[in-house]
Structure formats: C-alpha cells, structure tokens
Amino acid sequence: MKLEQFCVEFSDMWQNYDYLSEKGYQGGGATWECLAESIISTQAPELATEIRLDGESDCLAIWSSSQTALDKMMRLIGETNADRTKLDAMIAHASANGYLE
C-alpha cells in the first residue's frame, strides 16, 4: 500500500448503537470495523488493498492514499448505517465469516 495521505472518520454510528448492542455487539468503532470488512468483501473487494481500517471506541478511522477509495467506502458505510435491511445483511455476513463474534 502506498503512503496513506488521507483519513476520514465515521462517527455517525450512534443511530444503530442500541440496535447493535441489543444483538450483543459493542456497537462502536470496533463493531463498525467488522461491518466495514463485510461491506468490502461483499460490495467492493477492490477496496481491500486500497484502505486500512482502525476501529476505535467512538469512531471508525479509514485511511488511504486514494480519496476516491475513501469516498466510496464512506458512501457504502453510510448506506448500510441508514438501511436496517442492509445492516442486518452485513451483520449476518460478518458473523458467518468470523468478522463479528
């Protein structure tokens, strides 16, 4: 991976915090890091080599040398966060593939 020049933080995770907590997950950045891995795996495998994820307690930091890759990842995370059906699909995928435990 090239030198990471850009970083964005996803911190708008709180709208689903209680929902995720009720399912037994932490609900913050660590959970969203796992969900982001699932999003990459199912919707944008080309991003696997373009970004680095860093789940913190209150946010998910996404690093890349490509602003385009960051924009795409943030769009996909935003769509998942806004749509409970997509969120449930990513939870199921992440659980089945060992991202979420």
N, C-alpha and C positions, 0 to 999 in steps of 0.2 A: 504494500500500500504506500502511496505517496505521502509526503509530509502532510499532516492534517492541518488545513488552514481555516476551516470553518467549523462552527459548533452551533447547534440550536438546542434549546431545552424544551421538552414537552412537560408542562406543569399543569395542564388543564385536565388532569386525571381525576379530579375530586368529584366530578358528577357521577362517576361509577365506583367511587371508593367503597361506599357501603355495600353496593351490589357485589363487588368482588370479595369484600370481607365476609359477607354472609355465605359465600361459596368456600370460605376457608383460606383465601389468599391474602397476602399482605396488603394489596391494593394500591401501593405507591409505585415508586420507580422500579423496584426490583420485579414486581409483577409485570409492569409495562415493558420492561426489557425482555421478558419471556414472551409476551404477546407480540412484541416487535419482531422477535426471531421467527415467530409463527407467520406473521404478515410477510416477512421477506421470503420465507420458504414457500408460501402458497401463492403470493401475488407478485413478487418482484425479486426472483432469485438473482437477478443481475446485480442487486444492491449488496449481496453478501460480501463481495470483495471491495465495495466502494465506501462502506460506512463502518464505524465502530460504535457500539452501544455501551453506555455506562449508566446503569440504574442506581440512582441514589434514593434516599428515603422519601424525598419530596419532589423528585423530578426524574426525567429520563434525559440524559445528555446524549446527543447524537453527533458524532464527529465525522468529518470527511474532507477530502481535498476538492470535492465536487459540490458546488452549490446546487446543481441540478439534482444530484442524488439526495441531498438533504431536503430539498423542496418536495420531491416525490415521496420520501419517507414520511415527512410531516403530513402530507395530504392523506396518505394511507392510514396513518395513526389517527388523524382527525376523523376520517370517515368511520373507522372502527369504533372510536370513542362515542360518536354521535348515533350509532345504529346498534341497538341491543342484539339484533339478529346476527350482525357481523361480529360483534363482540363475543357472543356465545359460540360462534363457529371458530373463532381464533382461540378461545379458551379450550374448546374440545380438541382442536388440533395440537395446541401447546401441551395439553395434558397427555394426549396419546403419544406424542413424540418426546416426552421427557423434559420439555422445557419448564413446565409447571408441575409442582409436586404438592 
